[in-house]
Amino acid sequence: MKLLHVFLLFLCFHLSFCKVTSTFQEDRVEKKCLAKKYTHLSCNKVFCQPWQRCIEGTCVCKLPYQCPKNGTVVCATNGRSFPTYCQQKSLECLRPGTKFLNNGTCIAGGKFSVSLKHGNTDSEGIVEVKLVDQDKAMFVCKSSWSMREANVACLDLGFQQGADSERFKLSDLSINSTECLHVHCRGLETSLAECTFTKRRTMDYQDLADVVCYTQKADSPTNDSFQCVNGKYISQTKACDGINDCGDQSDELCCKACHGRSFHCKSDVCIPSQYRCNGEVDCITGDDEVGCEGFASVAQEETEILTADMDAERRRIKSLLPKLSCGVKNRMHVRRKRIVGGKLAKLGDFPWQVGIKDAKGITCGGIYIGGCWVLTAAHCLSASKTHRYQIWTTVVDWIHPSIKDIVVEYADRIIFHENYNAGTYQNDIALIKMKKEGNKKDCELPRSIPACVPWSPYLFQPDDTCIISGWGREKDNEKVFSLRWGEVKLISNCSKFYGNRFYEKEMECAGSKPFPRYGYKPSPPNGCGSPLFGVHLNIGIPSLTKCCNQHDRCYETCGKSKNDCDEEFQYCLSKICRDVQKTLGLTQHVQACETTVELLFDSVIHLGCKPYLDSQRAACRCHYEEKTDL
């Protein structure tokens, strides 16, 4: 009997553990992100390879001539030499099949091959490699073997979904080998020939790498399976661990949290922990290379290197690509956007800020994004007035402008977003093309610096602090003539503020949370006889007073939303009527209660907006208000 109790206890624990694990997996992965099917080719989440470029969220192939000219000669599997590794990879990207063979010029009869030995099927076995300049094939060492190398090997063998496992069960073997190949891959190579090989000593077959490649005959998916974008199924426990188990990286790109030896990027991507502070930015948000002082690199064991380090060549090519020159002023690092209140700006603080002027003065701000282009709000412009608009750059005070500093350009063309809706302000964005002077090839704005245009919605996260600039309005809705700036935090979901005017795909919301006003004392609650609504009710139900007082206090609590206060009020009122029914039970009392409650709640819904706003203004102060103003 005791044994049965122990068994049942174990079973209960096991079921509980499984349930918790499943919940944990759901908490770890962002489902809305998963639905977008991001992979290693999604530049909303990852950097493209140097032989690719980012277009509309996807990494696409560059043409070979678009690669940097500097580099070493490489040979491809078609026997053709290429001036650089980038050019070879660019052509392979355009025409898959012509893979990298070796660094340097092509060798007559040179071949690279991967094969699997001693397996039960052609999709499993011990990994054997024949290098281009080696006379015989050698087995790969287990010590360096991981899912990164396993995926590349299987892809090289024609298994498009990579490896199922980097291990398979081996029976006792007698292998006459004293050396093996130590291999290191990044994990996104298309051939094992691109990885770095060195020689190591080996004792027996247990020191050798083995693999099971993924096939459609693999185990059918279960409840705890994670489906990769390429159709491969892996265990949920392998998602968000920094290891590219899927082969297309889709298991690491939508992670609310990471586990194992991995680093969590702000963009919700998990990368291997060894990529942290390695001198290369891997997170699109750059946070893997922040705070790296004191990080020590791991010393590499000196061994006989057999092939060139093509990952180092990839990094070198990356360093030769044009550097982004935008969004950084001469004195300090800032970014941009909307303004109410704020602090006065000085000339040069925001060199991308422009003013858009018509006959009435500067009516809107805009952002210079390079060339002859300015980005602004569509509602600020009218296509029929295109040639009347002036674009003022390096302007701070447009009532008393500095004539020697200001540069005035003229609008040549306006492009509105094709789906702009003037009624709802959806896609409220437009481009202004400025006129070129004379025969000049481009617009010359010597004192302006273009702002960076974010290429990914994951570059910034809720609660990130942004610096904004503009003319806008003062706190009492007064027009501002001098450029101002302020700090705001990004807000994750504006639907509770904007309702059906919030468009998640096109909008980012920013604002500042109000602070309780120092020394503020709420007015004494006066029950349901509040003059706010002009309604005085007395039907002999004292509990109503409690609800009304609670509602008044909620309105006067800084930061409380009107919707939350009203919902709490409705719940309190409905509870009173239920209590009346339980205690009195008389139909007329219950009906009187329900009628009163309905009247009270309708008053709050239809007449409560101004009292709520007045109460919040009294209870709160904004970030730009100084203590001396209180």
KAKAKA-V753997 format. One record per residue. RES is the residue in three letters. BURIAL is + if it has 9 or more other C-alpha atoms within 8 Angstrom, else -. D_LAST is the distance of its C-alpha to the last C-alpha in whole Angstrom. Layout:
res & burial & d_last
RES & BURIAL & D_LAST
RES & BURIAL & D_LAST
This chain:
res & burial & d_last
MET & - & 74
LYS & - & 72
LEU & - & 72
LEU & - & 71
HIS & - & 68
VAL & - & 67
PHE & - & 68
LEU & - & 66
LEU & - & 63
PHE & - & 63
LEU & - & 63
CYS & - & 60
PHE & - & 58
HIS & - & 60
LEU & - & 59
SER & - & 55
PHE & - & 55
CYS & - & 56
LYS & - & 53
VAL & - & 51
THR & - & 52
SER & + & 52
THR & - & 48
PHE & - & 47
GLN & + & 49
GLU & - & 47
ASP & - & 44
ARG & + & 45
VAL & + & 46
GLU & + & 43
LYS & - & 46
LYS & - & 44
CYS & + & 45
LEU & + & 48
ALA & - & 49
LYS & - & 49
LYS & - & 51
TYR & + & 50
THR & + & 53
HIS & + & 53
LEU & + & 54
SER & + & 50
CYS & + & 48
ASN & + & 45
LYS & + & 45
VAL & + & 48
PHE & - & 49
CYS & + & 52
GLN & - & 55
PRO & + & 56
TRP & + & 59
GLN & + & 56
ARG & + & 53
CYS & + & 51
ILE & - & 51
GLU & - & 49
GLY & + & 48
THR & + & 52
CYS & + & 54
VAL & + & 57
CYS & + & 59
LYS & + & 59
LEU & + & 63
PRO & + & 64
TYR & - & 64
GLN & - & 60
CYS & + & 60
PRO & + & 60
LYS & - & 63
ASN & - & 63
GLY & + & 65
THR & + & 68
VAL & + & 71
VAL & + & 71
CYS & + & 74
ALA & + & 73
THR & + & 76
ASN & - & 77
GLY & - & 79
ARG & - & 77
SER & + & 75
PHE & + & 71
PRO & + & 70
THR & + & 67
TYR & + & 65
CYS & + & 63
GLN & + & 65
GLN & + & 67
LYS & + & 64
SER & + & 63
LEU & + & 67
GLU & + & 67
CYS & - & 64
LEU & - & 65
ARG & - & 69
PRO & - & 68
GLY & - & 72
THR & + & 72
LYS & + & 70
PHE & + & 70
LEU & + & 73
ASN & + & 73
ASN & + & 71
GLY & - & 73
THR & + & 76
CYS & + & 78
ILE & - & 81
ALA & - & 84
GLY & - & 85
GLY & - & 81
LYS & + & 80
PHE & + & 77
SER & - & 77
VAL & + & 76
SER & - & 78
LEU & + & 77
LYS & + & 80
HIS & - & 81
GLY & + & 79
ASN & - & 81
THR & - & 79
ASP & - & 79
SER & + & 75
GLU & + & 75
GLY & + & 76
ILE & + & 76
VAL & + & 75
GLU & + & 77
VAL & + & 76
LYS & + & 79
LEU & + & 77
VAL & + & 78
ASP & - & 80
GLN & - & 81
ASP & - & 85
LYS & - & 84
ALA & + & 81
MET & + & 79
PHE & + & 77
VAL & + & 73
CYS & + & 72
LYS & + & 70
SER & - & 68
SER & - & 66
TRP & + & 66
SER & - & 63
MET & + & 62
ARG & + & 61
GLU & + & 64
ALA & + & 66
ASN & + & 64
VAL & + & 65
ALA & + & 69
CYS & + & 69
LEU & + & 68
ASP & + & 70
LEU & - & 73
GLY & - & 72
PHE & + & 70
GLN & - & 67
GLN & + & 64
GLY & + & 65
ALA & + & 66
ASP & + & 66
SER & + & 66
GLU & + & 67
ARG & - & 69
PHE & + & 72
LYS & - & 75
LEU & - & 78
SER & - & 81
ASP & - & 83
LEU & - & 84
SER & - & 86
ILE & - & 84
ASN & - & 86
SER & - & 83
THR & - & 82
GLU & + & 79
CYS & + & 76
LEU & + & 73
HIS & + & 70
VAL & + & 68
HIS & + & 64
CYS & + & 62
ARG & + & 59
GLY & + & 59
LEU & + & 59
GLU & + & 62
THR & + & 65
SER & + & 68
LEU & + & 69
ALA & + & 70
GLU & + & 67
CYS & + & 66
THR & + & 67
PHE & + & 70
THR & + & 71
LYS & + & 74
ARG & + & 74
ARG & - & 76
THR & + & 77
MET & - & 79
ASP & + & 80
TYR & - & 79
GLN & - & 76
ASP & + & 74
LEU & + & 74
ALA & + & 72
ASP & + & 72
VAL & + & 71
VAL & + & 71
CYS & + & 70
TYR & + & 68
THR & + & 70
GLN & - & 70
LYS & - & 72
ALA & - & 70
ASP & - & 68
SER & - & 67
PRO & - & 63
THR & - & 62
ASN & - & 59
ASP & - & 57
SER & + & 58
PHE & + & 56
GLN & - & 57
CYS & + & 57
VAL & + & 56
ASN & - & 60
GLY & - & 61
LYS & + & 62
TYR & + & 61
ILE & + & 60
SER & + & 58
GLN & + & 55
THR & - & 54
LYS & + & 55
ALA & + & 52
CYS & + & 49
ASP & + & 51
GLY & + & 51
ILE & + & 54
ASN & + & 56
ASP & + & 58
CYS & + & 58
GLY & + & 59
ASP & + & 57
GLN & + & 54
SER & + & 53
ASP & + & 52
GLU & + & 50
LEU & + & 47
CYS & + & 45
CYS & + & 44
LYS & + & 41
ALA & + & 42
CYS & + & 45
HIS & - & 48
GLY & - & 51
ARG & - & 51
SER & + & 48
PHE & + & 45
HIS & + & 42
CYS & + & 41
LYS & + & 38
SER & + & 40
ASP & + & 41
VAL & + & 45
CYS & + & 46
ILE & + & 48
PRO & + & 51
SER & + & 49
GLN & - & 52
TYR & + & 50
ARG & + & 47
CYS & + & 46
ASN & - & 50
GLY & - & 49
GLU & - & 49
VAL & + & 46
ASP & + & 47
CYS & + & 44
ILE & + & 43
THR & + & 39
GLY & + & 40
ASP & + & 39
ASP & + & 43
GLU & + & 43
VAL & - & 39
GLY & - & 39
CYS & - & 43
GLU & - & 43
GLY & - & 46
PHE & - & 47
ALA & - & 51
SER & - & 54
VAL & - & 56
ALA & - & 60
GLN & - & 62
GLU & - & 66
GLU & - & 68
THR & - & 71
GLU & - & 73
ILE & + & 71
LEU & - & 73
THR & + & 71
ALA & - & 68
ASP & + & 65
MET & + & 64
ASP & + & 60
ALA & - & 60
GLU & + & 61
ARG & + & 59
ARG & + & 56
ARG & - & 57
ILE & + & 58
LYS & + & 54
SER & - & 53
LEU & - & 55
LEU & - & 53
PRO & - & 51
LYS & - & 48
LEU & - & 45
SER & - & 43
CYS & - & 40
GLY & + & 36
VAL & + & 36
LYS & + & 35
ASN & - & 36
ARG & - & 33
MET & - & 32
HIS & - & 32
VAL & + & 30
ARG & + & 30
ARG & - & 29
LYS & + & 28
ARG & - & 25
ILE & + & 22
VAL & - & 18
GLY & + & 16
GLY & + & 17
LYS & - & 18
LEU & - & 21
ALA & + & 24
LYS & - & 27
LEU & - & 31
GLY & - & 32
ASP & - & 29
PHE & + & 30
PRO & + & 34
TRP & + & 35
GLN & + & 32
VAL & + & 34
GLY & + & 33
ILE & + & 35
LYS & + & 36
ASP & + & 38
ALA & - & 39
LYS & - & 35
GLY & - & 34
ILE & + & 32
THR & + & 32
CYS & + & 31
GLY & + & 31
GLY & + & 34
ILE & + & 35
TYR & + & 38
ILE & + & 40
GLY & + & 43
GLY & - & 46
CYS & + & 46
TRP & + & 43
VAL & + & 40
LEU & + & 38
THR & + & 36
ALA & + & 35
ALA & + & 38
HIS & + & 36
CYS & - & 35
LEU & - & 39
SER & - & 42
ALA & - & 45
SER & - & 47
LYS & - & 45
THR & + & 45
HIS & - & 47
ARG & + & 44
TYR & + & 41
GLN & + & 40
ILE & + & 39
TRP & + & 37
THR & + & 36
THR & + & 35
VAL & + & 32
VAL & + & 29
ASP & + & 28
TRP & + & 31
ILE & - & 30
HIS & - & 31
PRO & + & 33
SER & - & 35
ILE & - & 39
LYS & - & 40
ASP & - & 38
ILE & + & 38
VAL & - & 40
VAL & - & 41
GLU & + & 43
TYR & + & 45
ALA & + & 45
ASP & + & 48
ARG & + & 48
ILE & + & 45
ILE & - & 46
PHE & + & 44
HIS & + & 44
GLU & - & 47
ASN & - & 45
TYR & + & 42
ASN & + & 41
ALA & - & 39
GLY & - & 39
THR & - & 37
TYR & + & 36
GLN & + & 38
ASN & + & 39
ASP & + & 37
ILE & + & 38
ALA & + & 40
LEU & + & 42
ILE & + & 43
LYS & + & 46
MET & + & 45
LYS & + & 49
LYS & + & 51
GLU & - & 52
GLY & - & 56
ASN & - & 58
LYS & - & 55
LYS & - & 55
ASP & - & 51
CYS & + & 48
GLU & - & 47
LEU & - & 43
PRO & - & 43
ARG & - & 40
SER & + & 39
ILE & + & 39
PRO & + & 39
ALA & + & 37
CYS & - & 38
VAL & - & 39
PRO & - & 39
TRP & - & 42
SER & + & 41
PRO & - & 39
TYR & + & 39
LEU & + & 37
PHE & + & 34
GLN & + & 33
PRO & - & 30
ASP & - & 27
ASP & - & 28
THR & - & 25
CYS & + & 26
ILE & + & 25
ILE & + & 25
SER & + & 25
GLY & + & 26
TRP & + & 25
GLY & + & 23
ARG & + & 21
GLU & + & 17
LYS & - & 14
ASP & - & 15
ASN & - & 19
GLU & - & 20
LYS & - & 23
VAL & + & 22
PHE & - & 25
SER & + & 24
LEU & + & 25
ARG & + & 22
TRP & + & 22
GLY & + & 20
GLU & + & 21
VAL & + & 21
LYS & + & 23
LEU & + & 27
ILE & + & 27
SER & + & 30
ASN & - & 31
CYS & + & 29
SER & + & 31
LYS & - & 29
PHE & - & 26
TYR & - & 29
GLY & - & 32
ASN & - & 35
ARG & + & 34
PHE & + & 33
TYR & - & 36
GLU & - & 37
LYS & - & 39
GLU & - & 38
MET & - & 34
GLU & - & 31
CYS & + & 28
ALA & - & 25
GLY & - & 21
SER & + & 18
LYS & - & 17
PRO & + & 14
PHE & + & 12
PRO & + & 11
ARG & + & 7
TYR & - & 7
GLY & - & 9
TYR & - & 9
LYS & - & 13
PRO & - & 15
SER & - & 17
PRO & - & 21
PRO & - & 23
ASN & - & 26
GLY & + & 29
CYS & + & 30
GLY & + & 30
SER & + & 27
PRO & - & 26
LEU & - & 25
PHE & + & 28
GLY & - & 30
VAL & + & 33
HIS & - & 34
LEU & - & 36
ASN & - & 38
ILE & - & 41
GLY & - & 41
ILE & - & 40
PRO & - & 37
SER & - & 36
LEU & + & 35
THR & + & 32
LYS & + & 31
CYS & + & 31
CYS & + & 29
ASN & + & 26
GLN & + & 26
HIS & + & 25
ASP & + & 22
ARG & + & 21
CYS & + & 22
TYR & + & 20
GLU & + & 17
THR & + & 17
CYS & + & 15
GLY & + & 18
LYS & + & 21
SER & - & 23
LYS & + & 24
ASN & - & 28
ASP & - & 27
CYS & + & 26
ASP & + & 29
GLU & - & 31
GLU & + & 30
PHE & + & 31
GLN & + & 34
TYR & - & 35
CYS & + & 34
LEU & + & 36
SER & + & 39
LYS & - & 40
ILE & + & 40
CYS & + & 43
ARG & - & 44
ASP & - & 44
VAL & + & 45
GLN & + & 48
LYS & - & 49
THR & - & 49
LEU & - & 50
GLY & + & 52
LEU & - & 53
THR & - & 52
GLN & - & 51
HIS & + & 48
VAL & + & 47
GLN & - & 47
ALA & + & 45
CYS & + & 43
GLU & + & 43
THR & - & 43
THR & + & 39
VAL & + & 38
GLU & - & 39
LEU & - & 37
LEU & - & 34
PHE & + & 34
ASP & - & 35
SER & + & 32
VAL & + & 29
ILE & + & 31
HIS & - & 31
LEU & + & 29
GLY & + & 26
CYS & + & 24
LYS & - & 22
PRO & + & 21
TYR & + & 20
LEU & - & 18
ASP & - & 16
SER & + & 16
GLN & + & 15
ARG & - & 12
ALA & + & 10
ALA & + & 11
CYS & + & 10
ARG & + & 8
CYS & + & 11
HIS & + & 12
TYR & - & 12
GLU & - & 8
GLU & - & 7
LYS & - & 5
THR & - & 6
ASP & - & 4
LEU & - & 0
